[in-house]
């Protein structure tokens, strides 16, 4: 068995700063959306993913994968969005057992109304703090991490 490669002090500081910054950013985004648009970050993210999907529809399984959550978590969230009138469930044409989530016009309007404040919060808490070079480096680094994690679950 290979010996444990412990993190160096710099790696440990970087790891903890990353975790803290990520958690705090997600909390700030959720607070802003809840306060200004009466929608959670999770629900907002689902509306975004549906808005970008062909015909504004996705299978529930694909939706769960797209927002990296469990199927049961997406099912509960979609139920909230259906109750709000922002999403509807649609029977899948090519597989009667499958269900699609479809963004409604009201959901698209909610997303359009919530997006400017959300983007301002992302900019204020992330991009305004970074140089253009930092943005490029972080984009590259996080893309590499994402690809690795998707290829090696």
Secondary structure, DSSP 8 states (H G I E B T S, - for coil): --------HHHHHHHHHHHHHHHHHHHHHHHHHHHHHS--HHHHHHHHHHHHSGGGEEEHHHHHHHTT--HHHHHHHHHHHHHHTSEEEEE-SS-TT-EEEEE-HHHHHHHHHHHHHHHHHHHHHTGGGS-HHHHHHHHHHHHHHHHHHHH--
